[in-house]
Amino acid sequence: MSEIVIWGCGGHAREMNLLCEQSGHTVIGFLDERREMKGKVVDDVPVLGDLEDIHALQHKVEIVCAGVGEPSLKKRLVAKTIEAGFKLSNALVHPSVYVSKRNSVGIGSVICAGSILTVNIEIGNFVIINRGSNISHENIIGDFVTIGPGVNIAGNVTIEEGAKIGIGSSIREKIKIGPWSVIGGGAFVKEDVPPKTLYAGVPATYKKSLI
């Protein structure tokens, strides 16, 4: 099992470090593009700097890009990591989570503690499913999606690339969430959401364009 380096050193990265501890993975450091963070220690783990600072570890470690929750930043860090020639980590699934053989989980995705997944779910690459989320049958979750803690998603829902689903929100069955859209925390989504828009409220309604 390769040693792990996690992008970011904020709250979500620290939670990824905890998930790795609970899953038996060894984390040797965090990455951060801010030069002033290099050399600091966060939750007993050193901040190693940027990718060029760990060039000697290129073939010895796997990089977790889902240490940051913002989908667009996740995507940029994935591209940067691949360009630098580092190996991306496989999916990280908390030991408390059961993943059926009828589900698929892409590379670099993270499924956190207490989440429930039923059957025939397709989870793309670099997806974050946060703590205590409930994901129903026949859902399709695109690459770089971030799902906040305590989200409830009914069956036959499609969430397209880069969407961000806020904490405690709910999505009714047969809904499509467009790419790079945002659902506000606590919302109830009962209609399709166009690309690059913010929807919030109960029921969720259009608030603004994110273009």
N, C-alpha and C positions, 0 to 999 in steps of 0.2 A: 504494500500500500504506500503510495507516494505521500510525501509531506505536502501540506497545504499552505498556500499564501492567499490572503483575502484582500480584494480591492476595498478600500475604505477603512476608516477606523472610527466611524460614528456609531450611533446606536444600533443600526441594523447590522453593521459589520460585527459588532460585539455579540449580537445574538447569533450570527453565523458561527462565530468562534465557539459559543456555548453549544450550538447544535453539533459542531464537529467533536467537541469534548464528549458529548453524550453518545455520539456514534462511533467513537473509537478512532477518529482521525486526528493526526498530529498537525496542529497549526504552528508554523515557525515564524510567522510575521504578517503584518498588515502592509498594504501599499497605499500611498497617498501622494497626489501630484503636488501638494503644497510643500515646498522645500522646508518650511519651518517645522513641519511635523516629523521629519526624518530624525531618528534617534530617540524619540519619545517612547514611552512604554504605556500601553493601554491594556487594562485587564491582564497584566503580567505578560503581554505579548509585545515585542518590539515593532515599531513602525520602521520598515526597512527602506522607505523612500519610494522612488518610481521604478519602473521596469529596468531602466539602465543601471540602477544601483544593485540589481540582483542578477546581472547577466551571467555570472558564474554558476548560478543555480538553474539555468535555463532548462536543462535536461534532467533535473532532479526533483522538481516541484510541479504541482498542478495549481492553476490559478482559479480562484472562485471570483467570478465577476458579479455575482448576485449579492455582494456585500453592500451594494448601494440600491436603494429602492426606486429611484427616478428612472423610468424606462429609457429615456433618451440618453442619459449618462451611462446606463448599463450597456446600451448598444455601442456607444463610442468606445467604452473600455474594452468590450469584446473585440472590436476591430483593431484596437491598439495592441491588445495582447496577442492576437493572431499574427499581426504584422511583425511583432517583435520575435516571433518564433517560439513562444511559450505554449505549453500544453494546457488546455482548458480542463477543468475538473468535470467528472461525471456528475450526474444528478446527486444531490444530497437530500436524503429523506430521513426525517426524525424517526427513531426506533418505535415510537408510539403509533406511527401511521402505517396502516395496511394498504398496500397498492396491489390491486387485483392484476392477474395476468391478462385480463381483458382491457387494461388501461395501458397507455404508453406515456412515457415521460422523457422529454428531450434532454440533451446535454446541457450541463450547467444550471439546470433548474433546481429550485429549493422548495421542499414541502416541510413546513414547520410543525411543531408539536400540536397535538390535539385536532389536527385537520381530519375531516372525514371525506373520503372519495368512494363513490359507489362504482358503477361499471361503465365500460365503453366510453371512457374519457380520454381525449387526446390532449396532452399537455406539450406545448412546443419547447423551444430552447430558451434558456435563461429566463424562465418564468419564476416569479416568487409567489408562493401560496402561503400566506402568513398564518399565524397561530389561530387555531379554532375555526377555520373556515370549513364550510359544508358545500361540497361540490357534487352535483347530482349527475345522473346518467346522460350519455350522449352529448356531453359538453365538449366543445372544441375551444381550446385556449391557445392563442397565437404566441409567437415568439416575443420576448421582452415584456410581456404583461406582468404587472404587479397587482396582486390581490391583497388588500389590507386584512388585518385581524378581524375575525368574527363575521366574515362575509358569507351570505347564504345565496347560492345560485341554484335555481330549479333546473329541470331537465331540458335538453335540446337547446341550450344557449350557446351562441358563438361569440367569443370575445376576440377581436382581431388585434393584430400586432401593436404592441406598445401602449395599449390601453391601461389606465390606472383606475382601480376600483377601490373607493375609499372605505375606511374602517366601518364595520357594522352595517354596511348597505346590503340590500337584497335585490335580486333580479328574478323576475317571474319567468315562466317557461317560454321557450320558442322566441327569445329576444336575441337581436344581434347588436353588439356594441362595436361601433366603428373604430378603425385604427387610430391610435394616438389621441383618443378621447379620454375624458376624466369623469368619473362618477363621484360626486361628493359624499363625504361620510354620512351614514345614516339614511341615505336615500332609498326610495323604493322605485325601481325601474320597471315600468309596465309597457313601454313602447320602445321601438328600435332607436338607437342613438347614432346620429351621423358621425362621420370621421371628424377628428380634431375639434370637438365641441365639449363644453362643460355642461353636464346635467346635474342637478341637485334638487333636494326637497322630497316631500312625500305628498303626492307622487312626484317623481323626478321630472323636471321641466328644463327646457333650454335656458341657459344663463348667458353664455357668450361663446364666440368662436375662439379657437386656440391657434388659428393660423397666424 
